[in-house]
Amino acid sequence: MDEARARDVLAQAGLTGPGRAERAELLAFGENAVFALGPLVVKVGREAALLERAERELAVAGWLADAGIPAVRAAEPKPRLVDGHPLTLWHRLPEPLRPAGPEDLAALLRPLHALPAPSFALPPRDLLGGVERWLRLAGGAVDPEDAAYLRARRDAYAGEVAALTPHLPPGPVHGDALPRNVHVGPDGRPVLVDLETVSADLREHDLVVMALSRDRYGLPADSYRAFADAYGWDVREWEGCAVLRGARETASCAWVAQHAPANPKALTEFRRRVASLRNGDRKARWHPF
């Protein structure tokens, strides 16, 4: 799916086209194409296989609302399936007061991590579950040897992750805990967005994301320290940190691969990431994509 295809899905859903004054503004393009459309945000999934995840994301939004966790709210309770693509509608948040910082993220993770499980089932945080799908979407755009390397790395880490002994009590996690998934509104309160990876698993999953941001994506050391202090614990003290980090790096490489057929910059970034893993370079800078 490219942007043109996603816009066609919007038109088929009756959200754009003749008689509609608003034009959809593309906000992001990753697992979903995300559009702003008047007072709404619309997410269009890449394929029908993501319908179950879309259903769960909407359920999570309702659960967090009931629990009093500041998070994005759904505009429709169920997803639509439009020509093979799951589509969900959300209330658009007001313009941000400022970019979210590490402390804002920590302020949301603490109450989220204190919640008991919801009444519906949350899956485990399967970091590596998307690797095969992302490599399939990459097709021949990536070197087959690189794809085989990532598959072997995925298989090796899967067993190690399953054997980890957590430091924190397991339970609900966001799954992609980064400041970019926090919105600070005009009232200065942080709000959690992008709920599709909310899971029930090791709480350490949410903390390793920021440790990796420090090591790979250029997050300043003092910003990471502010996050750890605000949360109340530094995951790097945990002996399982390197394993979760390695699994997430593997998934992050494969995630970029799905964009390679249509975006030369994605292919360059994919090659950079795989090369650093092959060479054992734990400090090579990766670029957000």
C-alpha positions in Angstrom: 0.0 0.0 0.0 1.2 3.5 -0.9 -0.2 6.9 -0.2 -2.3 6.9 -3.3 -3.9 3.5 -2.4 -4.6 4.7 1.1 -6.3 7.8 -0.3 -8.4 5.6 -2.5 -9.5 3.7 0.6 -10.6 6.9 2.2 -12.7 7.8 -0.9 -14.3 4.3 -0.9 -15.2 4.7 2.7 -17.0 7.9 1.8 -14.7 10.1 3.9 -13.3 12.1 0.9 -14.5 12.8 -2.6 -17.4 14.7 -4.2 -19.4 16.7 -1.7 -16.6 16.6 0.9 -15.0 19.9 1.7 -12.0 18.6 3.7 -8.9 17.2 2.1 -7.1 14.5 4.0 -3.7 15.6 5.3 -1.1 12.7 5.5 0.3 12.8 9.0 2.4 9.6 9.1 3.0 6.5 7.0 4.2 3.4 8.8 2.1 0.3 9.7 -0.8 2.6 8.8 -1.4 5.6 6.7 -2.6 8.2 9.2 -4.6 11.2 7.9 -6.1 14.3 9.5 -9.5 14.9 8.1 -11.4 17.8 9.7 -12.0 17.0 13.4 -10.9 13.4 12.9 -7.8 11.3 12.4 -8.2 8.3 10.2 -5.9 5.3 10.2 -5.8 3.0 7.2 -4.0 -0.4 7.7 -1.8 -1.9 5.1 -3.7 -5.2 4.8 -6.7 -7.1 6.1 -4.6 -9.2 8.4 -4.3 -6.1 10.7 -8.1 -6.0 11.3 -7.8 -7.9 14.6 -5.2 -5.5 15.8 -7.4 -2.5 14.9 -10.3 -4.0 16.9 -8.0 -4.4 19.9 -6.7 -0.9 19.6 -10.2 0.5 19.8 -10.9 -1.7 22.8 -7.8 -0.5 24.5 -8.8 3.1 23.9 -12.1 2.4 25.8 -10.3 0.6 28.6 -7.9 3.5 29.1 -10.7 6.0 29.1 -12.5 4.0 31.8 -9.2 3.8 33.8 -8.6 7.5 33.6 -5.4 7.2 31.6 -5.0 10.3 29.3 -5.1 8.7 25.8 -6.4 9.3 22.3 -10.2 8.5 22.1 -11.9 6.6 19.3 -14.6 8.3 17.2 -16.1 4.9 16.2 -16.2 1.8 18.4 -15.5 -0.7 15.6 -13.1 -0.7 12.6 -14.3 -0.7 9.1 -12.9 -3.1 6.5 -12.7 -1.2 3.2 -11.5 -3.1 0.2 -9.2 -5.2 2.3 -7.9 -2.5 4.5 -8.9 -1.9 8.2 -9.9 1.7 8.8 -10.4 3.3 12.2 -11.6 6.8 13.2 -10.2 8.9 16.1 -11.0 12.2 17.6 -8.3 14.7 16.5 -6.2 16.2 19.3 -5.7 20.0 19.5 -2.4 21.5 18.4 0.3 20.5 20.8 1.7 23.0 23.3 5.2 21.7 22.8 7.0 18.5 21.8 6.7 15.7 24.3 9.8 14.9 26.3 11.1 11.9 28.1 9.5 13.0 31.4 6.1 13.2 29.7 6.4 9.7 28.6 7.5 8.4 32.0 4.5 10.3 33.6 2.2 8.1 31.4 4.0 4.8 31.7 3.9 4.8 35.5 0.1 4.8 35.8 -0.2 2.5 32.8 2.2 0.0 34.3 0.1 0.1 37.6 -3.1 -1.0 35.8 -4.3 -4.6 36.2 -5.2 -6.5 33.1 -8.4 -5.4 31.2 -11.5 -7.6 30.9 -10.5 -8.5 27.3 -7.3 -10.4 26.4 -4.2 -8.6 25.5 -1.6 -10.4 23.5 2.1 -10.7 24.6 4.4 -8.1 23.2 5.7 -10.1 20.3 8.6 -7.9 19.1 9.6 -10.3 16.5 6.2 -11.4 15.1 6.2 -8.8 12.4 9.6 -9.6 11.0 8.4 -12.1 8.4 5.5 -9.8 7.2 7.8 -6.8 6.9 10.4 -8.7 4.9 7.7 -10.1 2.7 6.5 -6.6 2.0 10.1 -5.6 1.2 10.2 -8.3 -1.5 13.2 -8.1 -3.8 14.0 -4.5 -2.8 16.4 -5.8 -0.1 19.3 -8.2 -0.4 18.1 -11.8 0.2 21.2 -12.4 2.3 20.2 -9.5 4.6 16.7 -10.9 4.9 18.0 -14.3 5.7 20.3 -12.8 8.3 17.4 -11.1 10.0 15.3 -14.2 10.0 18.1 -16.2 11.7 18.6 -13.4 14.2 14.9 -13.3 14.9 14.9 -17.1 15.6 17.9 -16.8 17.9 16.4 -14.0 20.0 12.9 -15.5 20.2 14.1 -18.2 22.6 16.2 -15.8 24.6 13.3 -13.4 25.1 11.0 -16.2 26.2 13.6 -17.2 28.9 14.0 -13.8 30.5 13.3 -13.3 34.2 11.7 -9.8 34.7 12.6 -7.3 37.4 9.2 -5.6 37.3 5.8 -7.4 37.7 4.5 -8.2 34.2 1.3 -6.6 33.0 0.0 -4.0 30.5 2.6 -2.2 28.4 2.3 0.4 25.6 4.7 -1.5 23.4 6.2 1.4 21.5 7.0 3.8 24.3 8.6 6.8 22.7 8.0 10.6 23.2 6.7 10.7 19.6 3.7 8.6 20.8 2.9 11.3 23.5 0.9 14.5 22.7 1.1 17.4 25.0 -2.1 19.5 24.6 -2.7 23.1 25.3 -3.4 22.3 29.0 0.2 20.9 29.3 -1.0 17.4 30.1 0.6 14.5 28.2 -1.7 12.2 26.3 -0.8 8.7 25.1 -1.4 8.0 21.4 -0.8 5.1 19.0 -2.3 2.2 21.0 -2.0 -0.6 18.5 0.9 -2.3 20.3 -0.6 -2.2 23.8 0.1 -5.7 25.2 0.5 -7.7 28.4 4.1 -8.7 28.9 7.3 -7.6 30.6 7.1 -4.0 31.7 10.7 -3.8 30.7 9.7 -3.7 27.0 8.5 -0.1 27.4 11.8 0.9 29.1 14.2 -0.7 26.7 12.8 1.5 23.9 14.3 4.6 25.5 17.6 2.9 26.3 17.9 2.0 22.6 17.0 5.6 21.7 20.0 6.7 23.8 22.3 4.2 22.2 21.2 4.3 18.6 19.1 7.3 17.8 21.0 10.1 19.5 18.9 10.7 22.6 21.1 12.8 24.9 22.4 11.1 28.0 20.8 13.7 30.3 17.4 13.2 28.5 17.6 9.5 29.1 18.6 10.1 32.7 15.5 12.4 33.1 13.3 9.6 31.8 14.8 6.9 34.1 14.6 9.2 37.1 11.0 10.2 36.4 10.0 6.5 36.0 12.0 5.5 39.0 14.3 2.8 37.6 16.9 2.4 34.9 16.3 -0.7 32.9 20.0 -0.9 32.0 20.6 -2.2 35.5 18.6 -5.3 34.5 20.6 -8.3 33.2 18.0 -9.0 30.5 18.3 -5.5 28.9 20.7 -6.6 26.2 18.4 -9.4 25.1 15.4 -7.2 24.7 17.5 -4.5 23.0 18.8 -7.1 20.5 15.3 -8.3 19.7 14.0 -4.8 19.2 17.0 -3.9 17.0 16.1 -6.9 14.8 12.5 -5.9 14.5 13.5 -2.3 13.8 15.6 -3.3 10.8 12.8 -5.4 9.4 10.3 -2.7 9.9 12.3 -0.3 7.8 12.5 -2.9 5.0 8.8 -2.7 4.2 9.3 0.9 3.0 12.3 0.0 0.8 10.3 -0.8 -2.4 9.0 2.8 -2.7 11.5 4.8 -0.8 15.3 4.9 -1.5 16.0 6.5 1.8 14.4 3.6 3.6 16.6 1.2 1.7 19.7 3.2 2.7 18.7 3.1 6.3 17.9 -0.6 6.2 21.4 -1.3 4.8 22.9 0.9 7.5 21.1 -0.9 10.3 21.9 -4.4 9.0 25.5 -3.6 8.5 25.9 -2.3 12.1 24.3 -5.5 13.4 26.5 -7.8 11.2 29.6 -5.9 12.4 28.6 -5.9 16.0 28.8 -2.1 16.2 26.5 -1.3 19.1 27.0 2.5 18.8 26.4 3.0 15.1 23.9 5.8 14.7 20.6 4.9 13.3 18.1 7.5 11.9 14.4 7.6 12.8 12.2 6.7 9.9 
